């Protein structure tokens, strides 16, 4: 409790009772509200604490102008736009403007039209209470805008690679002012690339590349959205550039000249040739496009052809030139030389013999032929005498038609000029036999100076036997004359030195009562006047306790001899053979052994190849101009077969010496400097590939080109190199044929001159196209899986034969075909799978199962249908077949027509019987005056069973 002074007490009562004090009326004049009520000490006038901010809003979007005021009592807030009071939901509930409790003005949507723009303008908020009012700062509300039409659309640009490209764009009008970015092929361009700059509306690309080509769009954007410009295409062309320039050449008169240039560019450049700044005339010069090269050819150069030749390449964005010079030298006098030297011929009587003899020199040599011992000279273009069989071609080749025995002898080809002469002598040897058509000569046996040495059909085999047992070492030989057989042990003759050893009828060696000392290498030697052949084996004799018997081979278990080998190709150092296998014996043939004989190499048969896996093989490393005989043996796990029949004698080709007066080292050096550039091979069909190449540096010693190829995919990859020769030096292409389908081949080209060979080109590969397999899968087997009630089957198979796969097997397709379409089940599995289980089949339904292999080219041949009935074993199938007729009869009986027919037939029979019965009764009445005697039948003999037997009783 505290005491108040009288003055303070009076003031308190006046305030409490709200009565003005006379003494304070003048002093507190501003402390009273307009209603005459007295102000409170804690009241305060309004104050804006949060002013509205400028707004840019899209049409139809909501917006808020913030305004917050303080004061006591709480001030009321009103809004004014452009000086006029704003109507809100407080005034009209339907208004889209709402006055929030905080004092902010909220627009449900911004209304804006072409003619009426009620919401756009300058806004202020005013806060009031009885102490006064407060006005906020002005805030503008603007409606965002972005028009559709660009003020400037980008246009198409064509530019050369390396040059700058500029695209210009001015975006549509809008508020706020739109910004710009660019898209290429619908993807936004990243400015991280230093070559790309965007300045204002310009897109600038410096040092353009081919990858910059595409469709460009300028995009203008602000808060309203985005607008796309029209599409502009940027095309980046490439100026012509040379991949290959023509090279300077110095040639002799009348030699052929060839200039080549290769260009690239986009668009493809046009190429023309100039000589000394003037376009070359078409008549004198041959201009053509050859395997990516633009070629200018001069068939026979003259002094007037000297000068500067220019290859000019031009397209719409540029032009380039490459020049070269041609110098033509007068041809010096040169002695004759052989280009093609004639060779010896063995020809069948009645056939035609041809002896090529091509020469060169300056001046061109005159060529003529002469038979040794005859005075007649044969010249080219000489009128042929009546009945004459001799003709010399303009190139110098001698042809003898209908060869006779009298034509045998030596023939001389001579070439003559003022600078000298050369000659070559060859032999013509008529025979009754036909020459080999593969490049070598098939010589009849009787033309060999000696007969071939004996052949050992079957020789001894390695054996391990026990002490005191008997050894039999076989040796069956044949030959003409009949060979004699002798035996060696460890290189020392045996027969006649030990009574335990004896020679059997066919030449086999028998050793009785074997001793440990009999172990060693035993050699059967078959010898005759034509030579000798030997065959060795090891005999091991052991104590009986440690004996492991190795059985001698049985002839019936060995494979049969292959067929007579056929010669398929002959070169200077190789012979290619092919043959057919014989019977396999008790086990399959695993490989082949090839034996050869040549008088000039050895007096006995020599093994030249073993472990040969195929029925064709090329024997290499043979001597040139040498006669050979060949035979083949098959091998299985039991041993070697008898030999095949001997091949026809074949002579390897002769080595043509280099041109007269030319150093071998010079030939090899020039060939080594020739560079062959192989182009990408072109696949023409599933079995053919075209090979083309160019030669950077020519050489007079290029006789031709050897195209080598080998298989790089498939089971036998990589395969052995095979080759085909292009024997015309001017040719630059060939077609490889008889290739396997769907196989990758590695190819290269090598220049050659007689036995000399140049550097290989770079290897290139090509895959022949695939075809659908031409044979079905093999060994297709279909079995039931599980018990008799199972609805699953197991299907297994082997791939089609390798030669019929025609590519890489991708998958296998299986068809399970029921007797109705709704029962069909198909399945596809990967190529690595060889068996599959198919379930969900319909019980009692007969299915036909087929399998086919598939390559990328399609589905191959289907296998033969395999039939199976689901849910029945074999006996059920047989019974179902036997009961099929009964089931058919039952089905017929159940038919309504059959039942009606039977009923009608019974009715007819019944009516007939009734009529007959009526007729009989009527007849009996007419005969009633006659007595009717009845008869009864009583058997004469009865049978009774007595003690398990039967006994007859007469009555």
Secondary structure in CASP SS format (residue, H / E / C, confidence):
PFRMAT SS
TARGET T0000
AUTHOR 0000-0000-0000
METHOD secondary structure of the structure
MODEL  1
X C 1.00
X C 1.00
X C 1.00
X C 1.00
X C 1.00
X H 1.00
X H 1.00
X H 1.00
X H 1.00
X H 1.00
X H 1.00
X H 1.00
X H 1.00
X H 1.00
X H 1.00
X H 1.00
X H 1.00
X C 1.00
X C 1.00
X C 1.00
X C 1.00
X H 1.00
X H 1.00
X H 1.00
X C 1.00
X C 1.00
X C 1.00
X C 1.00
X H 1.00
X H 1.00
X H 1.00
X E 1.00
X C 1.00
X C 1.00
X C 1.00
X C 1.00
X C 1.00
X E 1.00
X C 1.00
X C 1.00
X C 1.00
X C 1.00
X C 1.00
X E 1.00
X E 1.00
X E 1.00
X E 1.00
X E 1.00
X E 1.00
X E 1.00
X C 1.00
X C 1.00
X C 1.00
X C 1.00
X E 1.00
X E 1.00
X E 1.00
X E 1.00
X C 1.00
X C 1.00
X C 1.00
X C 1.00
X E 1.00
X E 1.00
X E 1.00
X C 1.00
X C 1.00
X E 1.00
X E 1.00
X E 1.00
X E 1.00
X E 1.00
X C 1.00
X C 1.00
X C 1.00
X E 1.00
X E 1.00
X E 1.00
X E 1.00
X E 1.00
X E 1.00
X C 1.00
X C 1.00
X E 1.00
X E 1.00
X C 1.00
X C 1.00
X C 1.00
X C 1.00
X C 1.00
X C 1.00
X C 1.00
X C 1.00
X C 1.00
X C 1.00
X C 1.00
X E 1.00
X E 1.00
X E 1.00
X C 1.00
X C 1.00
X C 1.00
X C 1.00
X C 1.00
X E 1.00
X E 1.00
X E 1.00
X C 1.00
X C 1.00
X C 1.00
X C 1.00
X C 1.00
X C 1.00
X C 1.00
X C 1.00
X C 1.00
X C 1.00
X C 1.00
X C 1.00
X C 1.00
X E 1.00
X E 1.00
X E 1.00
X E 1.00
X E 1.00
X E 1.00
X E 1.00
X E 1.00
X E 1.00
X C 1.00
X C 1.00
X E 1.00
X E 1.00
X E 1.00
X E 1.00
X C 1.00
X C 1.00
X C 1.00
X E 1.00
X E 1.00
X E 1.00
X E 1.00
X E 1.00
X E 1.00
X E 1.00
X E 1.00
X C 1.00
X C 1.00
X C 1.00
X C 1.00
X C 1.00
X E 1.00
X C 1.00
X C 1.00
X C 1.00
X C 1.00
X E 1.00
X E 1.00
X E 1.00
X E 1.00
X C 1.00
X C 1.00
X C 1.00
X C 1.00
X E 1.00
X E 1.00
X E 1.00
X C 1.00
X C 1.00
X E 1.00
X C 1.00
X C 1.00
X C 1.00
X E 1.00
X E 1.00
X C 1.00
X C 1.00
X C 1.00
X E 1.00
X E 1.00
X E 1.00
X E 1.00
X E 1.00
X E 1.00
X C 1.00
X C 1.00
X E 1.00
X E 1.00
X C 1.00
X C 1.00
X C 1.00
X C 1.00
X C 1.00
X C 1.00
X C 1.00
X E 1.00
X E 1.00
X E 1.00
X E 1.00
X C 1.00
X C 1.00
X E 1.00
X E 1.00
X E 1.00
X E 1.00
X C 1.00
X C 1.00
X C 1.00
X C 1.00
X H 1.00
X H 1.00
X H 1.00
X C 1.00
X E 1.00
X E 1.00
X E 1.00
X E 1.00
X E 1.00
X E 1.00
X E 1.00
X E 1.00
X E 1.00
X C 1.00
X C 1.00
X E 1.00
X E 1.00
X E 1.00
X E 1.00
X C 1.00
X C 1.00
X C 1.00
X E 1.00
X E 1.00
X E 1.00
X E 1.00
X E 1.00
X E 1.00
X E 1.00
X E 1.00
X E 1.00
X E 1.00
X E 1.00
X E 1.00
X E 1.00
X C 1.00
X C 1.00
X C 1.00
X C 1.00
X E 1.00
X E 1.00
X E 1.00
X E 1.00
X C 1.00
X C 1.00
X C 1.00
X C 1.00
X E 1.00
X E 1.00
X E 1.00
X E 1.00
X E 1.00
X E 1.00
X E 1.00
X E 1.00
X E 1.00
X E 1.00
X C 1.00
X C 1.00
X C 1.00
X E 1.00
X E 1.00
X E 1.00
X E 1.00
X E 1.00
X E 1.00
X C 1.00
X C 1.00
X E 1.00
X E 1.00
X C 1.00
X C 1.00
X C 1.00
X C 1.00
X C 1.00
X C 1.00
X E 1.00
X E 1.00
X E 1.00
X E 1.00
X E 1.00
X C 1.00
X C 1.00
X E 1.00
X E 1.00
X E 1.00
X E 1.00
X E 1.00
X E 1.00
X C 1.00
X C 1.00
X C 1.00
X C 1.00
X H 1.00
X H 1.00
X H 1.00
X C 1.00
X E 1.00
X E 1.00
X E 1.00
X E 1.00
X E 1.00
X E 1.00
X E 1.00
X E 1.00
X E 1.00
X C 1.00
X C 1.00
X E 1.00
X E 1.00
X E 1.00
X E 1.00
X E 1.00
X E 1.00
X E 1.00
X E 1.00
X E 1.00
X E 1.00
X E 1.00
X E 1.00
X C 1.00
X C 1.00
X C 1.00
X C 1.00
X E 1.00
X E 1.00
X E 1.00
X E 1.00
X E 1.00
X E 1.00
X E 1.00
X C 1.00
X C 1.00
X C 1.00
X C 1.00
X E 1.00
X E 1.00
X E 1.00
X E 1.00
X C 1.00
X C 1.00
X C 1.00
X C 1.00
X E 1.00
X E 1.00
X E 1.00
X C 1.00
X C 1.00
X E 1.00
X E 1.00
X E 1.00
X E 1.00
X E 1.00
X C 1.00
X C 1.00
X C 1.00
X E 1.00
X E 1.00
X E 1.00
X E 1.00
X E 1.00
X E 1.00
X C 1.00
X C 1.00
X C 1.00
X C 1.00
X C 1.00
X E 1.00
X E 1.00
X E 1.00
X C 1.00
X C 1.00
X C 1.00
X C 1.00
X C 1.00
X C 1.00
X C 1.00
X C 1.00
X C 1.00
X C 1.00
X E 1.00
X E 1.00
X E 1.00
X C 1.00
X C 1.00
X C 1.00
X C 1.00
X C 1.00
X E 1.00
X E 1.00
X E 1.00
X C 1.00
X C 1.00
X C 1.00
X C 1.00
X H 1.00
X H 1.00
X H 1.00
X C 1.00
X E 1.00
X E 1.00
X E 1.00
X E 1.00
X E 1.00
X E 1.00
X E 1.00
X E 1.00
X E 1.00
X C 1.00
X C 1.00
X E 1.00
X E 1.00
X E 1.00
X E 1.00
X E 1.00
X E 1.00
X E 1.00
X E 1.00
X E 1.00
X E 1.00
X E 1.00
X E 1.00
X C 1.00
X C 1.00
X C 1.00
X C 1.00
X C 1.00
X C 1.00
X C 1.00
X C 1.00
X C 1.00
X E 1.00
X E 1.00
X E 1.00
X C 1.00
X H 1.00
X H 1.00
X H 1.00
X C 1.00
X C 1.00
X C 1.00
X C 1.00
X C 1.00
X C 1.00
X C 1.00
X E 1.00
X E 1.00
X E 1.00
X E 1.00
X C 1.00
X C 1.00
X C 1.00
X C 1.00
X E 1.00
X E 1.00
X E 1.00
X E 1.00
X C 1.00
X C 1.00
X C 1.00
X C 1.00
X E 1.00
X E 1.00
X E 1.00
X C 1.00
X C 1.00
X E 1.00
X E 1.00
X E 1.00
X C 1.00
X C 1.00
X C 1.00
X C 1.00
X C 1.00
X E 1.00
X E 1.00
X E 1.00
X E 1.00
X E 1.00
X E 1.00
X C 1.00
X C 1.00
X E 1.00
X E 1.00
X C 1.00
X C 1.00
X C 1.00
X C 1.00
X C 1.00
X C 1.00
X C 1.00
X E 1.00
X E 1.00
X E 1.00
X C 1.00
X C 1.00
X C 1.00
X C 1.00
X C 1.00
X E 1.00
X E 1.00
X E 1.00
X C 1.00
X C 1.00
X C 1.00
X C 1.00
X H 1.00
X H 1.00
X H 1.00
X C 1.00
X E 1.00
X E 1.00
X E 1.00
X E 1.00
X E 1.00
X E 1.00
X E 1.00
X E 1.00
X E 1.00
X C 1.00
X C 1.00
X E 1.00
X E 1.00
X E 1.00
X E 1.00
X E 1.00
X E 1.00
X E 1.00
X E 1.00
X E 1.00
X E 1.00
X E 1.00
X E 1.00
X C 1.00
X H 1.00
X H 1.00
X H 1.00
X C 1.00
X C 1.00
X C 1.00
X E 1.00
X C 1.00
X C 1.00
X C 1.00
X C 1.00
X H 1.00
X H 1.00
X H 1.00
X C 1.00
X C 1.00
X C 1.00
X C 1.00
X C 1.00
X C 1.00
X C 1.00
X C 1.00
X E 1.00
X E 1.00
X E 1.00
X E 1.00
X E 1.00
X C 1.00
X C 1.00
X C 1.00
X C 1.00
X E 1.00
X E 1.00
X E 1.00
X E 1.00
X C 1.00
X C 1.00
X C 1.00
X C 1.00
X C 1.00
X C 1.00
X C 1.00
X C 1.00
X C 1.00
X C 1.00
X C 1.00
X C 1.00
X E 1.00
X E 1.00
X E 1.00
X E 1.00
X E 1.00
X E 1.00
X E 1.00
X C 1.00
X C 1.00
X C 1.00
X C 1.00
X C 1.00
X C 1.00
X C 1.00
X C 1.00
X E 1.00
X E 1.00
X E 1.00
X E 1.00
X E 1.00
X E 1.00
X E 1.00
X C 1.00
X C 1.00
X C 1.00
X E 1.00
X E 1.00
X E 1.00
X E 1.00
X C 1.00
X C 1.00
X C 1.00
X C 1.00
X C 1.00
X C 1.00
X C 1.00
X E 1.00
X E 1.00
X E 1.00
X E 1.00
X E 1.00
X E 1.00
X E 1.00
X E 1.00
X E 1.00
X E 1.00
X C 1.00
X C 1.00
X E 1.00
X E 1.00
X C 1.00
X C 1.00
X C 1.00
X C 1.00
X C 1.00
X C 1.00
X C 1.00
X C 1.00
X E 1.00
X E 1.00
X E 1.00
X C 1.00
X C 1.00
X C 1.00
X C 1.00
X C 1.00
X C 1.00
X C 1.00
X C 1.00
X C 1.00
X C 1.00
X C 1.00
X C 1.00
X H 1.00
X H 1.00
X H 1.00
X H 1.00
X H 1.00
X H 1.00
X H 1.00
X H 1.00
X H 1.00
X H 1.00
X C 1.00
X C 1.00
X E 1.00
X E 1.00
X E 1.00
X C 1.00
X C 1.00
X C 1.00
X E 1.00
X E 1.00
X E 1.00
X E 1.00
X C 1.00
X C 1.00
X E 1.00
X E 1.00
X E 1.00
X E 1.00
X E 1.00
X E 1.00
X E 1.00
X E 1.00
X C 1.00
X C 1.00
X C 1.00
X C 1.00
X C 1.00
X C 1.00
X C 1.00
X C 1.00
X E 1.00
X E 1.00
X E 1.00
X E 1.00
X E 1.00
X E 1.00
X E 1.00
X E 1.00
X C 1.00
X C 1.00
X C 1.00
X C 1.00
X C 1.00
X C 1.00
X C 1.00
X C 1.00
X C 1.00
X C 1.00
X E 1.00
X E 1.00
X E 1.00
X E 1.00
X E 1.00
X C 1.00
X C 1.00
X C 1.00
X C 1.00
X C 1.00
X C 1.00
X E 1.00
X E 1.00
X E 1.00
X E 1.00
X C 1.00
X C 1.00
X C 1.00
X C 1.00
X C 1.00
X C 1.00
X C 1.00
X E 1.00
X E 1.00
X E 1.00
X E 1.00
X E 1.00
X E 1.00
X E 1.00
X E 1.00
X E 1.00
X E 1.00
X C 1.00
X C 1.00
X E 1.00
X E 1.00
X E 1.00
X E 1.00
X E 1.00
X C 1.00
X C 1.00
X C 1.00
X E 1.00
X E 1.00
X E 1.00
X E 1.00
X C 1.00
X C 1.00
X C 1.00
X C 1.00
X C 1.00
X C 1.00
X C 1.00
X C 1.00
X C 1.00
X C 1.00
X E 1.00
X E 1.00
X E 1.00
X E 1.00
X E 1.00
X E 1.00
X E 1.00
X C 1.00
X C 1.00
X C 1.00
X C 1.00
X C 1.00
X C 1.00
X C 1.00
X C 1.00
X E 1.00
X E 1.00
X E 1.00
X E 1.00
X E 1.00
X E 1.00
X C 1.00
X C 1.00
X C 1.00
X H 1.00
X H 1.00
X H 1.00
X C 1.00
X C 1.00
X C 1.00
X C 1.00
X C 1.00
X C 1.00
X E 1.00
X E 1.00
X E 1.00
X E 1.00
X E 1.00
X E 1.00
X E 1.00
X C 1.00
X C 1.00
X C 1.00
X H 1.00
X H 1.00
X H 1.00
X C 1.00
X E 1.00
X E 1.00
X E 1.00
X E 1.00
X E 1.00
X E 1.00
X C 1.00
X C 1.00
X C 1.00
X C 1.00
X E 1.00
X E 1.00
X E 1.00
X E 1.00
X C 1.00
X C 1.00
X C 1.00
X C 1.00
X C 1.00
X C 1.00
X C 1.00
X E 1.00
X E 1.00
X E 1.00
X E 1.00
X E 1.00
X E 1.00
X E 1.00
X E 1.00
X E 1.00
X E 1.00
X C 1.00
X C 1.00
X E 1.00
X E 1.00
X C 1.00
X C 1.00
X C 1.00
X C 1.00
X C 1.00
X C 1.00
X E 1.00
X E 1.00
X E 1.00
X E 1.00
X C 1.00
X C 1.00
X C 1.00
X C 1.00
X H 1.00
X H 1.00
X H 1.00
X H 1.00
X H 1.00
X H 1.00
X H 1.00
X H 1.00
X H 1.00
X C 1.00
X H 1.00
X H 1.00
X H 1.00
X H 1.00
X H 1.00
X H 1.00
X H 1.00
X H 1.00
X H 1.00
X H 1.00
X C 1.00
X C 1.00
X H 1.00
X H 1.00
X H 1.00
X H 1.00
X H 1.00
X H 1.00
X H 1.00
X H 1.00
X H 1.00
X H 1.00
X H 1.00
X H 1.00
X H 1.00
X H 1.00
X H 1.00
X H 1.00
X H 1.00
X H 1.00
X H 1.00
X H 1.00
X H 1.00
X H 1.00
X H 1.00
X H 1.00
X H 1.00
X H 1.00
X H 1.00
X H 1.00
X H 1.00
X H 1.00
X H 1.00
X C 1.00
X C 1.00
X C 1.00
X C 1.00
X C 1.00
X C 1.00
X C 1.00
X C 1.00
X C 1.00
X C 1.00
X C 1.00
X C 1.00
X C 1.00
X C 1.00
X E 1.00
X E 1.00
X E 1.00
X E 1.00
X E 1.00
X E 1.00
X C 1.00
X C 1.00
X E 1.00
X E 1.00
X E 1.00
X E 1.00
X E 1.00
X E 1.00
X C 1.00
END
